[in-house]
Amino acid sequence: MNKDNLIFTELVDINEAKLADINQLIIDTWAYQEWNKQDNVLPMADFFLETVLLTSTKVFVAKDKGKIIGVVAAALTPDLLPKSRIRCRQEKR
């Protein structure tokens, strides 16, 4: 991979081909096939990806020569600081 070939874009439109590419990236990155039954691999990746897409405000992809090689998702919320403080208190208990 040549870093000069990398393109970063916001994922605005998603089609079945992009979903399949991102699902495969998830499967490969977390090695789902090594710790799951084969029948569960794709449904688990699908569930994870759908959850990320539904709960994220922005999703960005990194592409190398047109192939998706990375994904970053962000949830922008106006009350992030209070929520993070609450979460921190919950974890300390």
Buried (B, 14 or more C-beta within 10 A) or exposed (E): EEEEEEEEEEBEEEEEEEBBBBBEBBBEEBEBEEEBEEEEBBEBBBEBBEEBBEEBEEBBBBBBEEEBBBBEBEEEEEEEEEEEEEEEEEEEE
